[in-house]
Structures are given as C-alpha cells and as structure tokens.
Amino acid sequence: MQTVGVIGAGQMGSGISQVVAQAGMKVLLSDVDIALAEKAKDGIGKAFAKLVSREKLTPDEADAAFARIVPVADYAPMADAQLIIEAATEREEVKRRIFESAGKVLAATAILASNTSSIPITRMATSSPDPARFIGLHFFNPVPVMGLIEVIPGLATAKDTVSRTRAFADALGKQIVQTEDEPGFVVNRILLPMINEAVFVLGQGTANIADIDKGCRIGLNHPMGPLELADFVGLDTCLDIVKVLYNTTGDSKYRPAPLLMKYVEAGWLGRKSGRGFYDYSGDVPVPTR
Ligand SMILES: NC(=O)c1ccc[n+]([C@@H]2O[C@H](COP(=O)([O-])OP(=O)(O)OC[C@H]3O[C@@H](n4cnc5c(N)ncnc54)[C@H](O)[C@@H]3O)[C@@H](O)[C@H]2O)c1
C-alpha cells in the first residue's frame, strides 16, 4: 500500500494514521469537518515530538511521517488510496453512510475496511460497492503501543482481500489474529462482558471503583482494572459494543449495566470527556465512587 484513507479522526483514527505514516505510507485523514482532522494531526505531531524526545524516532523521521498525513475535507482524494479504513463512531447507521459515500470514490481494486469493535462485517459489507473487497480490520487502543490487529473476513470477502489486508497489518509490524465474523470477534467478546459485569458490581454496591480495579489488577494480574480500562476505551464505545452483543445474539447475559447507560447519558464518557468512573481534571485520576 502507498496511500491509505482514514475516516474518523478520533482516538483510533489518530492512532491508525500515526502508525501508517510511520510505516512510510501516505495518509488521507478525514472526519465530519476538516478542522477535526487537522486537530487530530496536531495531536499526532505531539506524539511524534514525544517519540523524538525519547529517541525512538529521529527528528527527520518524525518530520517525514508528519508530512505524510494529509487532512482532507471530503473523500474525493481517497480515489488514490489502495485501502480506506473507517474508524468513525461505533454506530451502524453512521458507518453505513460512510461506506456508501466512500464507496463512490473507492478505486477498482482498493479495499474498504472497518475498525468496528463489534458490528458484523458481513452485514455492513452490503453498504459497500463490492463486499468481496470489504473486511474488518480491528486495531487496539492505543494503536501505536498495542501490538495486535484482528482481521475479520465477512462471508463475501475474497481471499485476495484477506491476504492483502494481512500484508498491510504485517507492514505495520503488528501481530494478527484472524477471526470469524461473530459479534465482538474474539477479544471484545471476552473483554466487554467483563467490563459490563464490573459496572454491575459497582452499581450493586459490592465494592467501590478503586477496589474493583485493584482486585482485577492484583488478583488477576491485569495491567489495568476493568473500570479504568472502560474509561480508556470510552464509555459510549463500551455501551455501543455491549448493545451490539446483546442485540445480535439476543442473549440476556449481555444486557448493558444500567449504571453504564446512566454514565453515558450524563456525558461522562471516560478520559476523552475528562470524567468517567474516574475524574481526570487533576494530576492523577480520582475514583468518583
Ligand atoms: N476506543 C477504543 O478502545 C477502540 C478500540 C478498537 C476499535 N474501536 C472502534 O474504533 C471506532 C472509533 O472509536 P474511537 O474510540 O476512535 O471513537 P472517538 O469517539 O474517539 O472518535 C470517533 C470519530 O468519528 C468521527 N465521526 C463520527 N461520524 C463521522 C462521519 N460520518 N464521518 C467521519 N467521521 C465521523 C467523530 O467526529 C470522531 O472524531 C469505533 O468503531 C470503535 O468501536 C475503538
């Protein structure tokens, strides 16, 4: 791949753009407004500056990678991309509209990929111009740090699409787990019920936030507790994923914890909004319950 389009310039789109640019490819980055893509590019610039100060990148490498990221106002320039990665909000209707619009400029052999955390690939592929060139490409957060990518072919995805997508993930230096197109794939199918259960435990008053996280950090040897991880992922994204698990399986074991819904309704979305289960306004995160 030489040119990659990235649609959605939030936490994930920024991280994806950073690693793709660092791997030597040009990135065309878009969001609902070009100002958001430009803001994301500024954030990536700060990440590059940190890597330079830690001597992980030379100033020349950082400048070159930064210059390879081009914010764009619409999808027209993505006609030059061999791969377009959608990393917008975890809502099926939002993603479908993007696939329809981006599909109009998608080059004849280019691949359209979704970074969805949970929405079925086979189903979303019907909004793309060619389901044989549609695939799930699930990065982990923060993308520059996390070494895994899940590759999820849908029912109609061609073998050639799978092998080209795997080659792209390899070029980023990531490990690959290829999964069947089942709700939540592998990692989120296991992780999200744990996070949701931690919120039930909190809501039922079994323990406070600090102790739930401490219990899992020390008792399970997890690097982060489930509630701090939920704040990191974004509580709106967690809720959207749990809803997909619940709605696509119809299994009541995936019903969203009422307290998770309440936090999202309050706009307490975790780190990205400054408050979730922890308050991030000071130097260190403070548990809110
Ligand atoms: N947060 C995580 O840990 C994580 C991990 C893996 C995958 N994902 C998936 O990545 C996707 C993005 O998640 P995120 O954490 O970056 O969310 P985010 O809220 O940080 O960013 C979402 C971005 O999408 C943009 N957007 C919304 N509608 C759009 C549209 N029509 N066109 C273009 N851009 C649009 C928003 O303006 C925002 O900048 C979701 O599908 C999510 O499930 C998230």
PDBQT file of the ligand as one rigid body, heavy atoms in Angstrom, charges set to zero:
ROOT
HETATM    1  N1  LIG A 301     -11.695   3.225  21.752  1.00  0.00    +0.000 N 
HETATM    2  C1  LIG A 301     -11.206   2.016  21.619  1.00  0.00    +0.000 C 
HETATM    3  O1  LIG A 301     -10.550   1.477  22.524  1.00  0.00    +0.000 OA
HETATM    4  C2  LIG A 301     -11.414   1.256  20.317  1.00  0.00    +0.000 A 
HETATM    5  C3  LIG A 301     -10.604   0.139  20.044  1.00  0.00    +0.000 A 
HETATM    6  C4  LIG A 301     -10.768  -0.535  18.822  1.00  0.00    +0.000 A 
HETATM    7  C5  LIG A 301     -11.741  -0.108  17.921  1.00  0.00    +0.000 A 
HETATM    8  N2  LIG A 301     -12.523   0.978  18.238  1.00  0.00    +0.000 N 
HETATM    9  C6  LIG A 301     -13.519   1.392  17.243  1.00  0.00    +0.000 C 
HETATM   10  O2  LIG A 301     -12.991   2.488  16.511  1.00  0.00    +0.000 OA
HETATM   11  C7  LIG A 301     -14.064   3.342  16.110  1.00  0.00    +0.000 C 
HETATM   12  C8  LIG A 301     -13.784   4.749  16.593  1.00  0.00    +0.000 C 
HETATM   13  O3  LIG A 301     -13.641   4.734  18.001  1.00  0.00    +0.000 OA
HETATM   14  P1  LIG A 301     -12.858   5.898  18.769  1.00  0.00    +0.000 P 
HETATM   15  O4  LIG A 301     -12.511   5.374  20.116  1.00  0.00    +0.000 OA
HETATM   16  O5  LIG A 301     -11.799   6.475  17.902  1.00  0.00    +0.000 OA
HETATM   17  O6  LIG A 301     -14.053   6.971  18.930  1.00  0.00    +0.000 OA
HETATM   18  P2  LIG A 301     -13.920   8.560  19.069  1.00  0.00    +0.000 P 
HETATM   19  O7  LIG A 301     -15.199   8.999  19.699  1.00  0.00    +0.000 OA
HETATM   20  O8  LIG A 301     -12.631   8.938  19.712  1.00  0.00    +0.000 OA
HETATM   21  O9  LIG A 301     -13.831   9.045  17.540  1.00  0.00    +0.000 OA
HETATM   22  C9  LIG A 301     -14.842   8.850  16.601  1.00  0.00    +0.000 C 
HETATM   23  C10 LIG A 301     -14.642   9.880  15.495  1.00  0.00    +0.000 C 
HETATM   24  O10 LIG A 301     -15.541   9.585  14.419  1.00  0.00    +0.000 OA
HETATM   25  C11 LIG A 301     -15.955  10.812  13.886  1.00  0.00    +0.000 C 
HETATM   26  N3  LIG A 301     -17.153  10.656  13.103  1.00  0.00    +0.000 N 
HETATM   27  C12 LIG A 301     -18.437  10.495  13.501  1.00  0.00    +0.000 A 
HETATM   28  N4  LIG A 301     -19.261  10.420  12.435  1.00  0.00    +0.000 NA
HETATM   29  C13 LIG A 301     -18.478  10.548  11.326  1.00  0.00    +0.000 A 
HETATM   30  C14 LIG A 301     -18.737  10.567   9.935  1.00  0.00    +0.000 A 
HETATM   31  N5  LIG A 301     -19.974  10.453   9.464  1.00  0.00    +0.000 N 
HETATM   32  N6  LIG A 301     -17.695  10.722   9.098  1.00  0.00    +0.000 NA
HETATM   33  C15 LIG A 301     -16.445  10.849   9.547  1.00  0.00    +0.000 A 
HETATM   34  N7  LIG A 301     -16.126  10.832  10.872  1.00  0.00    +0.000 NA
HETATM   35  C16 LIG A 301     -17.140  10.694  11.747  1.00  0.00    +0.000 A 
HETATM   36  C17 LIG A 301     -16.169  11.688  15.134  1.00  0.00    +0.000 C 
HETATM   37  O11 LIG A 301     -16.224  13.067  14.797  1.00  0.00    +0.000 OA
HETATM   38  C18 LIG A 301     -14.935  11.318  15.949  1.00  0.00    +0.000 C 
HETATM   39  O12 LIG A 301     -13.820  12.142  15.638  1.00  0.00    +0.000 OA
HETATM   40  C19 LIG A 301     -15.342   2.723  16.654  1.00  0.00    +0.000 C 
HETATM   41  O13 LIG A 301     -15.907   1.886  15.684  1.00  0.00    +0.000 OA
HETATM   42  C20 LIG A 301     -14.825   1.902  17.822  1.00  0.00    +0.000 C 
HETATM   43  O14 LIG A 301     -15.672   0.836  18.154  1.00  0.00    +0.000 OA
HETATM   44  C21 LIG A 301     -12.369   1.683  19.402  1.00  0.00    +0.000 A 
ENDROOT
TORSDOF 0
